[in-house]
Amino acid sequence: MKKLFLCIFVVTGFIALAVPIQAASFTVGFYDEFSGDGAKPPEGPTPWLVATFDDGGSPGSVALTMAATNLTDKEWVSDWYFNFFDPGLSVIDLVFTYISGSGPEPGGIKLSNNGSKADGGGLYDIQFSWNNGDLTGDDIPVEYSITGDSIVADSFNELSSQSGGNGTWVSAAHIQSIGDDNEGSGFIGGLITTEGPAPIPEPATLLLLGVGLVGLAGFGRKKLIK
């Protein structure tokens, strides 16, 4: 019976070691214009836009920051798209709480599984839409808190579903008023550029790990005494 008890401790310890630790945050940088057909890329240096997802090391809430880093003061974002995947949750169950910055117009967040199309760059689950000139390079970053059971930053680290021949992206955006005539527009795509540190394991995980190691040590000591 004691041997069985020690073995359970050992197995529990290995289970604790096997618990996956996901990145607590990641940043998407926009470096590519993909719409084609005479469309123009933004005039400023890259990255034109930057988006960051940060879960603070625990599930259930994710902070989203969107910044028009290097757009000119006349260029503006009309639509910004993101993806979402969680096996136990639908995108329509997410709750977005505005924090600061030039947020979209009222009702300007659309949630629908593959319900938004960014030209030929794929289908997306989340779409932010702005009025004319509301989000330009002069504006402070837009911040939202996203809540939903079990979500983490990596829940938004998904490539768009294929639609058209312009590739797939973690995020995409539609930029307006590009060029000297201010009439050009183009779609730009973003991919992950940096990942933040992994969160510290939760106390329960650390406890399981400690108990498992103690059990392993006791089991080895008993073997030596025999």
Residue pairs with C-beta under 8 A, 6 or more apart in sequence:
3 219
3 222
6 215
6 218
6 219
6 222
7 215
7 219
8 215
9 211
9 212
9 214
9 215
9 216
9 218
9 219
10 212
10 215
10 216
10 219
11 212
12 208
12 211
12 212
12 215
13 208
13 209
13 211
13 212
13 213
13 215
13 216
14 212
15 208
15 212
16 201
16 205
16 206
16 208
16 209
16 212
17 209
17 212
19 201
19 205
21 198
21 199
21 201
22 152
22 153
22 154
22 198
22 199
23 153
23 154
23 195
23 196
23 197
23 198
24 54
24 55
24 56
24 57
24 152
24 153
24 196
24 197
24 198
24 199
25 52
25 53
25 54
25 55
25 153
25 195
25 196
26 52
26 53
26 153
26 154
26 157
26 192
26 194
26 195
26 196
27 50
27 51
27 52
27 192
27 193
27 194
27 195
27 196
28 50
28 51
28 52
28 170
28 171
28 190
28 191
28 192
28 193
29 46
29 47
29 49
29 50
29 190
29 191
29 193
30 46
30 47
30 48
30 49
30 50
30 171
30 173
30 188
30 189
30 190
31 46
31 47
31 48
31 188
31 190
31 191
32 188
32 189
33 39
33 40
33 41
33 42
33 186
33 187
33 188
33 189
34 119
34 120
34 121
34 166
34 167
34 169
34 172
34 187
34 188
34 189
35 119
35 120
35 121
35 166
35 185
35 186
35 187
36 120
36 166
39 184
39 185
39 186
39 187
40 178
40 179
40 184
40 185
40 186
41 48
41 178
41 186
41 188
42 48
42 70
42 71
42 72
42 75
42 175
42 178
42 186
42 188
43 72
43 75
43 178
43 179
44 70
44 71
44 72
44 75
44 137
45 70
46 70
47 69
47 70
47 190
47 193
48 68
48 69
48 70
48 71
48 175
48 188
49 66
49 67
49 68
49 69
49 71
49 77
49 80
49 173
49 188
49 190
50 66
50 67
50 69
51 64
51 65
51 66
51 67
51 80
51 82
51 171
51 190
52 63
52 64
52 65
53 62
53 63
53 64
53 153
53 156
53 157
54 62
54 63
54 65
54 153
54 196
55 61
55 62
55 63
55 151
55 152
55 153
55 199
56 63
56 199
57 199
57 200
58 199
58 202
59 149
59 150
59 151
59 152
60 147
60 148
60 149
60 150
60 151
61 145
61 146
61 147
61 151
62 145
62 146
62 147
62 151
62 152
62 153
62 155
62 156
63 99
63 143
63 144
63 145
63 146
64 143
64 144
64 145
64 146
64 156
65 141
65 142
65 143
66 80
66 101
66 128
66 135
66 141
66 142
66 143
66 144
67 141
67 142
68 75
68 76
68 77
68 135
68 136
68 137
68 139
69 137
70 137
71 77
71 136
71 137
71 175
72 136
72 137
73 136
73 137
73 138
74 136
74 177
74 182
75 136
75 137
75 175
75 176
75 177
75 178
76 130
76 132
76 133
76 134
76 135
76 136
76 175
76 176
76 177
77 130
77 135
77 136
77 173
77 174
77 175
77 176
78 129
78 130
78 174
78 175
78 176
78 185
79 116
79 118
79 127
79 128
79 129
79 130
79 173
79 174
80 127
80 128
80 171
80 172
80 173
80 174
81 116
81 118
81 124
81 126
81 127
81 128
81 160
81 171
81 172
81 173
82 124
82 125
82 126
82 156
82 170
82 171
83 124
83 125
83 126
83 156
83 158
83 159
83 160
83 170
83 171
84 91
84 94
84 125
84 126
84 155
84 156
84 158
85 155
85 158
86 148
86 150
86 151
86 155
88 149
88 150
89 148
89 149
89 150
89 151
90 113
91 111
91 112
91 113
91 125
91 126
92 111
92 112
92 113
93 148
93 149
94 111
94 126
94 146
94 147
94 148
94 151
95 146
95 147
95 148
96 109
96 144
96 145
96 146
97 144
97 145
97 146
97 147
98 143
98 144
99 143
99 144
99 145
100 140
100 141
100 142
100 143
101 139
101 140
101 141
101 142
101 143
102 130
102 134
102 135
102 139
102 140
102 142
103 142
103 144
104 128
104 129
104 130
104 134
105 129
105 130
105 131
105 134
108 128
108 129
108 130
109 126
109 127
109 128
109 129
110 116
110 126
110 127
110 129
111 125
111 126
112 125
113 125
114 123
114 124
114 125
114 161
115 123
115 124
115 125
115 127
116 123
116 124
116 125
116 126
116 127
117 123
117 124
117 163
118 124
118 160
118 169
118 172
118 173
118 174
118 187
119 164
119 166
119 172
119 174
119 187
120 163
120 164
120 165
120 166
121 160
121 163
121 164
121 166
121 167
121 168
121 169
121 172
121 187
121 189
122 159
122 160
122 161
122 162
122 163
122 164
122 166
122 167
122 168
122 169
122 172
123 160
123 161
123 162
123 163
124 160
124 172
132 176
133 177
135 142
148 155
153 196
156 170
157 170
157 192
158 170
159 168
159 169
159 170
160 168
160 169
160 170
160 172
161 168
162 168
166 187
166 189
167 189
169 189
169 190
169 191
170 190
170 191
170 192
171 189
171 190
172 187
172 188
172 189
172 190
173 187
173 188
173 190
174 185
174 186
174 187
175 185
175 186
175 187
175 188
176 185
177 183
177 184
177 185
178 184
178 185
178 186
201 209
